[in-house]
Amino acid sequence: MGSDQCFKHNQEVGDIMIQLVSVKPERPAGHEYFDISHGFDGNKTLGCFVCNESVSSYGIKAFIENEAADRVAKMFGKGFHFGYQEDSRISIFIGVCRNHQKHINILCKLVEEDDLISYYRIYRARSALTREQFTFQVRHAAYHNWTALEHQRSVSNWNDAGRQLYQELGRLIKREELEQRARELWLKRKDAEAYQDWEAGEKWAHEIYEVID
């Protein structure tokens, strides 16, 4: 039995009543069911879901609930058209041009995990970056982190330098001694701090962008 099925008392079998009932798991807010069927090579012209270039033969087909059609249409905004109805579902075709095939692959990867579509997942697929573009974003974020923390780290180096020198010398510290020790601490710490800034930049970028490999 699948995880989406349960037993319910209703049909007599010996001394118990059993009925197999299909139960859909509750979906998160802002998500709609999106059952990808297969790729298609159709003859209906529609726009690419990324750039809206007119295409006629590349994309994916999926099924959504009839009642969710308007909500899913607003999520995509462009690059789709509805097809035929099948029971309580309706088919939806998503267009993609040759330049954005990898973007549609990313959309499939994001959706197939739980068969749910959302505006955020569409956005991530549309805004996916090449590895070079992603690295640029990480570098930019790392630099932003470094500039934001530069003053705080400088103050920390000076404070630590003062405490260390006082413990070692047990007297008032000359300014040139303090400057020298603060610089030594900066040289000692800068590589580790740069690595922390890069890691923070990568984390930020991964939260926003998918990477096209």
C-alpha positions in Angstrom: 0.0 0.0 0.0 1.3 3.5 -0.9 1.8 6.2 1.7 -1.2 8.1 0.3 -3.7 5.3 1.1 -5.5 4.3 4.3 -8.1 1.8 5.5 -11.6 3.0 6.4 -14.4 0.9 7.9 -17.1 0.4 5.3 -17.1 -2.9 3.4 -17.7 -6.2 5.3 -14.8 -8.6 5.2 -15.3 -11.3 7.9 -15.9 -9.4 11.1 -14.5 -6.1 10.0 -15.4 -3.5 7.4 -12.6 -2.2 5.2 -12.5 0.2 2.3 -9.3 1.4 0.5 -9.4 5.1 0.4 -7.0 7.4 -1.5 -5.9 10.3 0.7 -3.9 13.2 -0.6 -1.3 14.7 1.7 -1.9 18.3 2.7 0.1 20.6 0.5 2.0 23.7 1.8 0.4 27.1 1.3 1.2 28.6 -2.1 1.7 25.2 -3.7 -0.5 23.3 -6.2 -0.3 19.7 -7.4 1.7 19.3 -10.6 1.9 15.8 -12.0 4.5 15.9 -14.8 3.5 13.4 -17.5 6.3 13.5 -20.1 8.0 15.7 -22.6 6.1 16.5 -25.8 6.8 17.5 -29.3 3.5 19.2 -30.2 2.3 21.5 -32.9 0.7 24.3 -30.8 2.7 27.5 -30.7 3.4 28.9 -27.2 6.1 31.0 -25.6 9.1 29.9 -23.7 8.4 30.0 -20.0 11.7 31.8 -19.4 12.1 34.3 -22.3 8.7 34.0 -24.0 10.2 33.3 -27.4 7.7 31.7 -29.6 8.2 27.9 -29.8 6.1 25.0 -31.0 7.9 21.8 -30.2 9.7 21.8 -26.9 8.4 21.6 -23.4 6.7 19.4 -20.8 3.2 18.3 -20.1 1.7 18.1 -16.7 -1.7 17.6 -15.0 -3.1 20.0 -12.4 -6.4 20.1 -10.6 -9.2 21.9 -12.5 -9.8 24.2 -9.5 -6.2 25.3 -9.5 -6.0 26.4 -13.1 -6.2 30.1 -12.4 -3.7 30.0 -9.6 -1.2 28.0 -11.7 -1.7 30.4 -14.6 -0.8 33.3 -12.4 2.3 31.5 -11.2 3.7 31.0 -14.7 2.3 34.2 -16.2 3.8 33.2 -19.6 5.0 30.3 -21.6 2.1 27.8 -21.1 -1.3 26.8 -22.3 -4.0 24.5 -21.0 -5.0 21.4 -22.9 -7.6 18.7 -22.4 -9.5 17.7 -19.2 -9.2 14.3 -17.7 -11.6 13.6 -14.8 -10.9 16.3 -12.2 -7.6 17.3 -13.8 -6.6 19.5 -16.8 -3.4 19.2 -18.8 -1.0 22.1 -19.0 1.8 22.5 -21.5 5.0 24.4 -20.7 7.0 25.9 -23.5 10.8 26.2 -23.6 13.1 27.4 -26.3 16.4 25.7 -27.2 18.4 28.2 -25.1 16.5 27.3 -21.9 16.3 23.5 -22.0 18.4 23.2 -18.8 16.0 25.6 -17.1 13.0 23.3 -17.8 15.1 20.4 -16.5 15.7 22.3 -13.2 11.9 22.9 -13.0 11.3 19.2 -13.4 13.9 18.4 -10.7 12.3 20.9 -8.2 8.7 19.6 -8.9 9.3 15.9 -9.1 10.4 15.7 -5.5 6.8 16.0 -4.3 4.7 16.8 -7.4 4.1 20.3 -6.2 4.5 23.6 -8.2 4.8 27.1 -6.7 5.8 30.6 -7.9 9.1 30.3 -6.0 10.0 27.1 -7.8 9.2 28.6 -11.2 11.3 31.6 -10.2 14.3 29.4 -9.2 14.1 27.6 -12.5 13.8 30.8 -14.6 16.7 32.5 -12.7 19.0 29.5 -12.8 22.7 30.5 -13.4 25.6 29.0 -15.1 28.5 27.9 -12.8 30.4 31.0 -13.9 27.5 33.3 -13.1 26.9 31.6 -9.8 30.5 32.1 -8.8 30.3 35.8 -9.6 27.3 36.1 -7.3 29.1 34.3 -4.5 32.1 36.5 -4.9 29.9 39.6 -4.8 28.2 38.4 -1.6 31.5 37.4 0.0 32.9 40.9 -0.7 29.7 42.4 0.8 30.1 40.3 3.9 33.8 41.4 4.2 33.0 45.1 4.0 30.1 44.8 6.4 32.3 43.0 9.0 35.6 44.9 8.3 35.1 47.5 11.1 33.9 44.9 13.6 36.9 42.7 13.0 39.3 45.6 13.2 38.0 46.6 16.6 38.2 42.9 17.7 41.9 42.8 16.6 42.7 45.9 18.5 40.9 44.8 21.7 42.5 41.4 21.6 45.9 42.9 20.9 45.5 45.2 24.0 44.5 42.3 26.3 47.4 40.0 25.0 50.0 42.7 25.5 48.8 43.7 28.9 48.9 40.0 30.1 52.4 39.6 28.6 53.9 42.9 29.7 51.9 44.0 32.8 52.2 47.7 31.9 50.7 50.4 29.8 51.0 49.6 26.1 52.6 51.9 23.6 50.6 52.7 20.6 53.2 51.3 18.2 53.2 48.0 20.1 49.4 47.9 19.9 49.4 48.6 16.2 52.0 45.9 15.5 50.1 43.3 17.5 46.8 44.2 15.9 48.3 43.8 12.5 49.8 40.4 13.4 46.3 39.3 14.5 44.8 40.6 11.3 47.4 38.6 9.2 46.8 35.5 11.3 43.0 35.7 11.0 42.4 37.1 7.5 42.5 33.8 5.6 40.0 32.1 7.9 37.7 35.2 7.8 37.8 35.3 4.0 36.8 31.6 4.0 33.9 32.4 6.3 32.8 35.2 4.1 33.0 32.9 1.0 30.9 30.2 2.8 28.3 32.8 3.8 28.2 34.0 0.2 27.7 30.5 -1.1 24.9 29.8 1.4 23.1 33.0 0.4 23.5 32.2 -3.3 22.3 28.6 -3.0 19.1 29.9 -1.2 18.3 32.0 -4.2 19.7 30.4 -7.3 19.8 27.0 -8.9 23.0 26.1 -10.8 23.1 24.9 -14.4 25.8 22.3 -14.7 
